[in-house]
Amino acid sequence: MQSIGIDTVTFALVGAAEVMGVDSSSRAVEAARSIATQLDLSVQFVQADVTDLPDAVPTEGFDIVFTSHGTIMWLPELEEWARMIASRLVRGGVFHIIDVHPFLTVFDDTVEEPELRVRYPYFSREPLYFEEHGSYADRTADFVADSYVWQHPLSEIIGALLNSGLKIRQFSEYPVVAWKALEFLEQDGDGLWRMPPGSGDIPLSFSLTAVRP
Ligand SMILES: C[S@@+](CC[C@H](N)C(=O)[O-])C[C@H]1O[C@@H](n2cnc3c(N)ncnc32)[C@H](O)[C@@H]1O
C-alpha cells in the first residue's frame, strides 16, 4: 500500500481521461513518471508543494481531487491545503481523502506487546520529530533522515474543509490502516493492518468525501 504515484496511475488505469499527480519530492515524481511510462499511461506529474501550486495546475479544473495514506501528516496546518482543494475543483467536483486516523497516532509506536499506551499529543500544533531509518517506501533503504510530522485532530481536518466552502458528504472510520503504524498490528489477507484480537477496538483510519457546491 505504500506507494509512489500509484493513486494517480490507478485513476488512469480505471479510465480517467486526464490525470495529474502532485508531489513535492523530485525523486517521487521521477519514480511515478517511470511507473506511468512502463504502463504506457498518459499521466502528468507536477513537482510542487500542495499548498503552493504552480500555474501548471489549473484552478477550477478538476472533477476529483484525491489523496490517500500518509499525506496530511507532512503539512504543518490544513487551512491552505483545504483552500487549494476547493479552488481546484469544478463546481460539483468531489474531494476524497483516506488516511490514518488521528486517534491512532497518539499511541506509542515502539511498544512490542499489544498494549495501547498514549505517547503523543492529539491537539498539539507542534511537529513531532523522528529519526527515520529507511523510508516509508522502503524500510530497509540505507539512510537516516530527520522527519517531522504534524498531528491533525479530526476537528482540524473537518474544520479546514468546511472553512474552504466544501460540503462534507461522507465520513467513515475503519479498523484497518495501510501500514504498520503500531509495532503489534497484524496484517490481514488484504495487506491491511489490524489490532490483534482482544487487544482493543479503535479506529485506525478514516475516509471523508466533500463536494464543492
Ligand atoms: C505516503 S506518500 C503518498 C503516496 C500516495 N498515496 C500515492 O499513491 O502516491 C506521501 C507523499 O507526500 C509527499 N509530500 C509530502 N509533503 C508534501 C507537500 N507539502 N506537497 C506535496 N507532496 C508532499 C511526499 O514526497 C510523499 O511522496
The ligand as an SDF file (V2000), in Angstrom:
LIG
                    3D

 27 29  0  0  0  0  0  0  0  0999 V2000
    2.9040    8.2750    1.7080 C   0  0  0  0  0  0  0  0  0  0  0  0
    3.1700    9.1370    0.2230 S   0  0  0  0  0  0  0  0  0  0  0  0
    1.5930    9.1450   -0.5150 C   0  0  0  0  0  0  0  0  0  0  0  0
    1.5060    8.1700   -1.6170 C   0  0  0  0  0  0  0  0  0  0  0  0
    0.2410    8.3130   -2.4470 C   0  0  0  0  0  0  0  0  0  0  0  0
   -0.8800    7.7340   -1.7690 N   0  0  0  0  0  0  0  0  0  0  0  0
    0.4640    7.6840   -3.8030 C   0  0  0  0  0  0  0  0  0  0  0  0
   -0.2770    6.8090   -4.2280 O   0  0  0  0  0  0  0  0  0  0  0  0
    1.4220    8.0990   -4.4420 O   0  0  0  0  0  0  0  0  0  0  0  0
    3.3700   10.7920    0.7550 C   0  0  0  0  0  0  0  0  0  0  0  0
    3.9470   11.6780   -0.3380 C   0  0  0  0  0  0  0  0  0  0  0  0
    3.6760   13.0340    0.0340 O   0  0  0  0  0  0  0  0  0  0  0  0
    4.7190   13.8240   -0.4750 C   0  0  0  0  0  0  0  0  0  0  0  0
    4.6400   15.1260    0.2030 N   0  0  0  0  0  0  0  0  0  0  0  0
    4.9510   15.4210    1.4790 C   0  0  0  0  0  0  0  0  0  0  0  0
    4.7130   16.7220    1.7460 N   0  0  0  0  0  0  0  0  0  0  0  0
    4.2270   17.2690    0.5930 C   0  0  0  0  0  0  0  0  0  0  0  0
    3.8040   18.5790    0.2310 C   0  0  0  0  0  0  0  0  0  0  0  0
    3.8190   19.5860    1.1010 N   0  0  0  0  0  0  0  0  0  0  0  0
    3.3740   18.7740   -1.0350 N   0  0  0  0  0  0  0  0  0  0  0  0
    3.3540   17.7590   -1.9380 C   0  0  0  0  0  0  0  0  0  0  0  0
    3.7340   16.4930   -1.6390 N   0  0  0  0  0  0  0  0  0  0  0  0
    4.1760   16.2550   -0.3930 C   0  0  0  0  0  0  0  0  0  0  0  0
    5.9640   13.0060   -0.2100 C   0  0  0  0  0  0  0  0  0  0  0  0
    7.0470   13.3900   -1.0310 O   0  0  0  0  0  0  0  0  0  0  0  0
    5.4580   11.5720   -0.4850 C   0  0  0  0  0  0  0  0  0  0  0  0
    5.7830   11.1600   -1.8000 O   0  0  0  0  0  0  0  0  0  0  0  0
  1  2  1  0
  2  3  1  0
  2 10  1  0
  3  4  1  0
  4  5  1  0
  5  6  1  0
  5  7  1  0
  7  8  2  0
  7  9  1  0
 10 11  1  0
 11 12  1  0
 11 26  1  0
 12 13  1  0
 13 14  1  0
 13 24  1  0
 14 15  1  0
 14 23  1  0
 15 16  2  0
 16 17  1  0
 17 18  1  0
 17 23  2  0
 18 19  1  0
 18 20  2  0
 20 21  1  0
 21 22  2  0
 22 23  1  0
 24 25  1  0
 24 26  1  0
 26 27  1  0
M  CHG  2   2   1   9  -1
M  END
$$$$
